[in-house]
Amino acid sequence: MAIIGIDLGTTNSLVTVWKDGASELIPNAFGEVLTPSVVSIDENGGVYVGKIARERLISHPENTASVFKRFMGTDKVYHLAERDYTPQELSAYVLKKLKEDAEKYLQETVTEAVISVPAYFNNAQRDATKQAGVLAGFKVDRIINEPSAAALACQQLYPEEDVMEMVFDFGGGTLDVSVVDCFDNVINVVSVSGDNHLGGYDFDMAMAKYFCEKQKIDYRELSRNERAAIIKSAELCKQELSTAEHSDMVVNYNGEKKELTFDTEKMIEASAGIFQRMLKPIKQALIGGDVTMDDIRRIILVGGSCKMPSVRLYLQHFLKKEVVFLGSPDTIVALGAGTYAGIKERKAEIKDMLLTDVCPFTLGVDIVGGSLSPIIERNNALPVSRSGIYQTVSDGQEELHFHIYQGEAPVASHNVLLGEIKLPVPKAPKGVEKADIRFTYDINGILEVDAKVLSTDETAHLVIVDEKNHMSEQQVNEALSSMQALKQHPRDKEENAYLISRCESLYALAGIQLREFLLHELEIFQYWLDRQDEMKIKKARNRFKTVLDLVEDKMKVFNMEDEFESFSAGWYKEAKKEELDLDMEDEWDEEELKDWFKEGHMTS
């Protein structure tokens, strides 16, 4: 049974499926792949979704809703045709329509979907999206970040083995900026930032209000129908400016034809505040990922609003970097969702691809003075496990008491309190008794806290599940079971411990200069192990292995094994005859090796 991928957009939504080795877009009843994310209810309770509902935005604005994705996970209510609807209920209508289109196209029942959301969606917004999927008749095991989906699709279309890229996802209602590291079949989100209330719709509103200002029309006094007509005209004008130098915005107001010609400069003037807001998420994503624009190889444009030439030119001007389309900005996220659906189905062509998400907020504990001590920093790839050592702060202290918070404020109490944990400790001078506090956090929003007193092995355990998380007890237990493997420190894992032992063996045999080099490389590798970032550890491990291979090859140490296997009494005569030079220091030619390293052959 097929799993489908869905891009649930603010303006338009799409549905895809992995078929015949590729992600394939599924058309709707009109033969189009874009289904407007609009829902309209008539007086008899009839529901219209998509293209027909979009037309009713002008004729029946009081019973039609759009842009409700912006309010997922909030208490906002839409009153349509004498009934109240939540954003997730309206989204469920869109998802159900996509489900029907997919079933008609595939000629089979579809029960499971992968749904994309903005990377900056919080837990409540993601949970609301899952609820919408359930209401539409789907099993939704996985919510995928839109930039991650876009990067996944781009890797399928234009594969690169090792590339750091920025995904600028500017849709109808949200802006997402993500730094993504593609390495060895892994799509790793390094950092995310965004604005859930900034998108193409804001350009429509800005141009509509600019038009009213120039035409001496009080926008606040307009009826809902009049506003809808002006906003629709602004949207059409904006779209025309994507391919034309000028566009006329024409509106019939009070029986009079009102007209204003826009060019790109005038549109930018009307939307100045929107352009200014674009740069903030970019800066936050770079800072959060500890990268600079020099580290970014390509900027991928995603979302319909990126088709505006002014947006592309603005980004190129301020970022001093070429921006590119890899595929259609309207469909690239949906294609990525379809690709991930194929991964979930274990399709042979892509079953080894791995896509990671990140923790969007910091998790930590309070310490003396009221500060927040982070244990899991935001933007860590999920699932993740981190630990910290904490000590007593007064003589004779009998207990360590930790409050657990999430958030970015330096003062612990200014963040969201998730729970608390206590540990009894023996009386001793301050600083003597210590406890190891480990946080383990997974993609389902489950936080597991393990605490252990180092001197007594006294332990405490706490599981924190978001109150809005709708997982069953069995699902929570399964998630906790899968998280156990994360609790091993990276330096204790077999593949890392082996390389450390191998380096130590080479170190024991090496000369002074080569020893210094090996020690330096070992310190670099151990630094990344202590950072406990699996993606960076994998890169460091590959680099460290290459270093050891080259050093080992230079030293010719392990080639002796073959000689030992063919050992015979004739060795003495051969040795005397050839007068072998057994000075291995000369054979290593350490000065040559040192120069080779200096030339940059072993730099990362």
N, C-alpha and C positions, 0 to 999 in steps of 0.2 A: 504494500500500500504506500503510495507516494506521500512524501512530506513536502509541503510547499513553503516558499519564502515570500514574505509580505513586507513591502515598504509602506507602512501606515503613515502617510504624509499629512502635513497641515493643509496643503492645497490639493494635491493629488495623491492617490494611492495606487500601488501596482502589485501584481502577484506573479510569481515565477516558479519554475520547477526545474530540477536537474534532470536532463534528458539527453540521451545519446552523447554523453561526454561534455555537455555544456549547460550553462544556466539559460533557460528559455523563458521569454516573456509570454504571458498568457493574455490574449485579447478579451475584451468584454463584449457585451451584446452588440455594440456599435462597431466592433472590429478594431477598437482602439486599445492601447495598453495603459493609457492614463485614465483613471476613474476619479473624477472630482470627489474630494472628501467633504461632501455636502449632503445633509439629510433634511427632507421636508415632509411634514405631516399634513394631510388634508383634513377637512372638517369631519369626515367619516372614519378617521383613524388610519387611512391608507398611508403607506410609507413609500417615499420616493428617495432613491439614493443615486448619486452620481450626476450624470449630465442633465437629466430632467430636473433634478433638485436644484442644480446650479441656476437654471433658467428661472426657477421659482424664487430665487433670491431677490429678484426685482419685482415680480408680480405678487408674491406672497411672502415678503420679508418677515412678517410677524410669526409665521409658522415654519420658517426655514433657518437652519443653523449651519455655520461653517466656522473654520478656525478653532474648533473645540479642542483640538489636540493640545493647544497651549495651556489648557486648564485641566489636563489629566491629573488626577491625584489631589484635586482641590475640592472645595465645597460648592463650587459654582453650579448653578442650576439653570437650565434652559426651559422656558415655558412655551411650549408649542401645542397649539390646538387643544387648549384646556388641560394639558398634562405637563408635569415636570419631568425633565430628562437630565441625567448626569452626563458629563463628557464621555465616560466609559460606555454608557448605554448607546450614545450616538455613534461612538467608534465601533461598537459591536454591530450596528447596522451596516457600516461600511465593510467591516470584515466578513460579515455574512454574505454580502453581495459578491465580494471577491471569492469566497468559498464556492458559491454557486457557479461563478464563471469558470473556476478551476475544475470543478466536477464535470461541467458540461464539456470542457475542452479535453480532459483526460479520460472521460467516460468511466469514471470510478468514484467511489465515495472518498472524500478527504477528511481525515480526522485530526491531523497534527500539522502545526505550522511553526515556523521560525519567524518572529516579528521583529523588525528593526525599530529602534528608538534613538533619540538624540543621546549622545554620550554623556551629556550633562544632566540627564534625567536622574532624579533622586529615587530612593527606594519606593516612596509612595507613588511616584509617577510610573515607575516600572511595574509595580504591583497593579495599578489601575489598568495598564495596558494588558497585563495577563488576564485580569478580570474581564476585559472587553473580549479577549479571545475565547474565554470560557463561555461567555454569554452568546458568542457567535457559533458555538458548537465545536470549538477546537480544544485539543490538548496542546498546551503551550509550555514545553519544558525549558525553552531557551529564548531569552530576549537578547538580541544582538545590537551592539552599538552601530549607528549609521556609518561613522567614519571607518570603523573596523570592517564593515561589510563592503564599503567602497574600496578600501585597500585590498581586501581579499579578491574582489572582482578585477582590480587593476593588476594584481599579481597573476591572475589567470590570463588576462589579455596581453600584458607586457611584463613577463616575469623577470625579476632581478633577484639574485641570490642574497645580496647584502646591501640594503638601501634604507636610509633614514628619510622619511618624507612627512610633509605636513598635509593633512586633509582639511580643506576649507569647505565645509558643508553649509551652504547658505540656501535654505529652502524658503517656502512660503511663510513660515511662521517662526522658525528657529534658526539660530546660528550655532554651529558646532565647529570647534577647532581642535584637532588632535594631532599629536606627534606620534608617528607609527614607525616602528623598526621592523623591517622585513628581513629575516635571517633564517636560512636553512629550513625552509618549509614552515616557519613560524611567523605569524602576523602578530606582533606584540605591540599593544598600545602603551606608549611610554608615559603620556600625560594627556589630559583632556581639560578643556575649558569651553565656555560657551555662554550664550544668552538665549534663554528659552522664550524671550519676548522680542525677538528681532528677526525680521524676515522680509520677503517680498511684499507681504501685506502692508508693512509699515511704509514702503515706498508708495503704494496705492493711496494710503491715508494722507501722507505728506503732500502728494501731488494734488489730491482732492481738496485739501484745505488751502493750498497755495492758489489753486484755481478760484476757489470761493473768495479768497482775499483780493485777488486781482479783479474779480467781477463784482466786488462789493456785495457779496452774499454772506449772510450770517450763518455759518455752518451749524451753530448750536440750535438755531431756530428751524432747521430743516426737518421734514417728516422722515420716517424710516424709509419710505419709498424713494423720496428725493435723495437721501443720502446714498442709498443703495445704487441709484442710477448714476450719481456722480462718481462714486468709488469704482463702479464697473467701467465707466468711461476712462477714468484715470488708469486702470489696469490695462485696458486696450492700448492706450497711448504709450504706456511704459513698454509694453511688448513690442510695439512698432519701432520704438527707439533702439531696440536690439539689432535691427537690420537697416534702419533708415536714419538719415541725418536729422530729419524733422518729423514731427507728428502733431496733428491737430486734435485737440481735446474739445469735443462738441457735446453740449448738454442743452436740452430743452427745459427751461425753467420759467414757470408762470406764463407759458405760452410764448415765450421769447427764446430765440436761439442764442445761446452763449457759446463763445468760441475763444480758445487760447492756443497759440502755437508753442509747442515745447521743442527745444533741442536738448542735447545732452548737458550743456552747461546750465541751462535753466532748470533741468531736472535735478542736477547736483545742487544747485542753489536751494531748491525746494526741500531737498533731503539731506542737508548738510549734517544735521545731528545724527542721522543714521550712519553715515560714513565714519564719523568720529567714533561711534560706538563699536565699529568693526575691529579696531586695532586692539582694544583692551583684552578680548579673549585670546588674541594671538600672543600678546606679551605674557599673559598668564600661562598659556600652554608651554611657551619656551622656558619660562622660569621654573614651572612645575616639573618639566622634564630635564632640567639642568643642561639645556642645550642652547646653542646660538643658531642664527640663520646660516652660519658657515657650515654647520653640521647637517643642514637640510639639503638634500640633493634635488628634490622636486616638490612642487606645491601642486596638489591635485584639487581641481575645482569640482565641486559636487553640488547639486541642487539647482533648480530652475533660475533662481535669482543671480547665479553666477554667469548666466548667459548675457547679462547686461554688460556691454563694453566698458562702461564707466567703472564697474566693480573690478574687472580684470586690470584695467589701467591703474586704478587706485592701489591695488595690492602690489603690482609691479613697481610702482613709483616709490612706495614707502618701504617695501621689503627688499628692493634691489635684487630681485630674483625672478626668473621666468616662471610664469604660472601656466599650467597646461590642463587640457581636457584629455583624460584617458577614457574614451567612451563617452556616451551621452550623459550630461549632468543630470538629466531627468530620470535615467534608468539605471545608473551604475550601482546605487545602493540596493535596488531590487535584485539586480543580477548577483550581487554579493550575498544577499539573503538566500537566494536560490542555490548558490554555491554551498553555503553553510548547510542548507537542507540536504544537499547531496552528501556532505561530510557526515551528517547525522545518520544518513541511510547507509553509511559505509561503502559508498560507491568506490570502485577500485581506483579510478583515476585520481581521486582527491582524498582518500581515506587517511593519508598520512599528514595532511595539512592540519596545523594547530593554530587556533585563534584565541588570543587572551583578552580579558577585560581588566580594568583597573579599579582599585578602590577609590571612590571619588572624594573621600574625606579621611582625615587623620583619626586614628584611634589611640588612646593613651590613658594614663592614670595621673591623679593629682599627687604632687609631692610637697614637701615642706615649703611654706611660703605661698602656697596656693597656685603654683604654676602647673601647666600641663606638661607631662613628660611623654612625648610620643613613643609608641611602641611599633605601630604600623603607620607609616607615613602615607598620605594620600598619593595616588598615582602609582602605587605598587600593583604589579600584575596579580590577578586572582587566579586560583586560590593562593593564599599567602600565610606564612607562619613566621613570627618574629618574637624575640624574647629580650628581656632586659633584667639587669641585676639591681636590686634596691636594698638599702641597709637601714638599720635603726638609727634614729637621730638623737636619742637621749639615753643616759645611763639607766640601767634597770628596766628598760622598755619591755613589756610583756606581749605586745601584739603589733603586727603590721596590718594597717587598714588602708585599703585602696578603693577609691571611687573611679569608675570606668566611664570615660567620656568619648564623644565623637565631635569633631569640629576643628576649626583652625585658629580659634582665639588663644592667645598665650596664657590667659588666666583660665584655669580649669573650669571654674564655675560658670563661665560665660558660654560654655559649650553644652551639648546635650548629654545629660546624665543617663547612662544605659544600665548601670547596676553597681554593685560593690562586692568586695571579697575581703575576708579577714583570715589572718594566720597567727596562731600563737607562737611565740618565740621564747627561748630561755632568757632569763635575766643575765645581762652582760653589759660591759661598757659600750657606749654608743659606737656604732660603726662595725662592731664585731659580728653581730648576727645579720645574715643576708638571705634574701629570697630571690629566686628566679621566677619571673612573671612572663608567661608565654601567651600571646594572642594568636589564634588561628582563625582566619576569616575566609569564607568562600563566596562564590558567585550568587548563592541564594540568600545572602544577607545574614548568615548564621555566624555569630562570634562565639568561639570557645575560648575560655580563659582557664589556664592551668597555672597554679602557684605552688612553689615548693621551697621550704626552708632548707638551706644547704647543710646546716649542721645536724638537723634531726630527721630529715626526709619527710617532715610533716607536710601534707599536701592539702590543697583545696581546689575545687573544680566548679566552674559556672558556665552554663550555656545561655547565651542571650539571643533571642529570635525577635526580629521586628514584629511589633504587635499587629501590623498590617500584613504580615507574611501569611499566606493562606496554605502553607505546606502542612500535610498531615503529619502525625507523630511518626509514622513509618518512614516518610520521606526525610524528616529531620534526622532520624536515626541512621538512615542510609548515608546522608550527607556527612554526618559526624564520623561514620566509619571510614569514608573515603578521605577524610581530612587527617587521619592518623599518620599517613605516610609523610605529611608535610612537617611533622614535628621533629624530624631528624635534622641536626645542623648540617649544612652543606659540606663542611670539612670532614664529617664522619661518613659521607656517602662513598661507596666503594670506588666509583670512577675518579673521584677527587683525591681520596686517600691514596690510591695507587700512584697517581702522578706525583704526589708529595714524596712518597717512598722512593719512587724512581729518581727524583731529583736528588734526594739525600744520598742515594747510592752513587750517582755520578759525582756528587760533591766530594764524597770520601775518596774518590780516585783521581780527582782533578788537581791541577796545579793552582798556584795562588791567584793568578789573574782570572782564570776560568771559574775558580771558586767564588770570586767576587761577583762575577756575572750571574752565576747560578743563584747565589743568595739574593741578588737584586730581583731576579725573575720570580723566585719563590715568594718574596715579600709582596710583589704585585699580585700574584695569584691568591695569596692568603688575604690580601686586602679585599678582593672581590668576594671571597668566601665569607668574610665577616659582614659584608654588606647584605648578604643573603638574598640577592636578586638573581633568580634562576636564569633569566635571559642573559644578563651580563656575565654570570658565572659560565654559561655555556660558551660564550665568545672567548672569555679568558681561558677556559679549559682548552679550547681548540688552539689558541695562540701558544699556551704553555706547552702543549704536546708537540707543536711544531718546533719550538725552541729546543726541547729535550731531544727530539729526533735528530736535529741538526748537530747538537753538541755530541750526542751519542755517535753519530756517523763520523764526526771529526776525530773522536777519541778511539774509534775502532775497538772498543772494549769487548762488545758482545760477539764479535767475529771469532774470538778465540774458541767459542763453543764448538764450532764445526771442526776446528783443528784437534780438539780433544777427542772427538768421536773417532778420528782416523789415526789416533796415537799409535806409534810403532817404535821399535828399538832403533830404526834407521835415522831417527831425528838428529842424533848426535853428529853423525857423519855429514848430513846435509847442513847442519848448523855450522860445523867447522869449515865446510867447503865454501859456504856463502858468506861466512864471517858476518852473521847478522848483527846489526846494530840494535841492541835491546833498550836503548834510551827512548822510552815512549814519550818523554817530554818534547823531544825534537820532532817526533812524528805528529804530535798534536798541532805544532806550529801555532802556539797561542797568540803570538803577535798578529799573525795573519787573520786569525779568527776575530780578535779584538777589533782590528781595522774593518773587517767585514761588517761587524755589528755597528760600528760607528757610522758607516756609510748609509745606514738606515734600512738594511735588508731585514732586520728583525723588529722594526718599529711597528706599532699597531696601526 
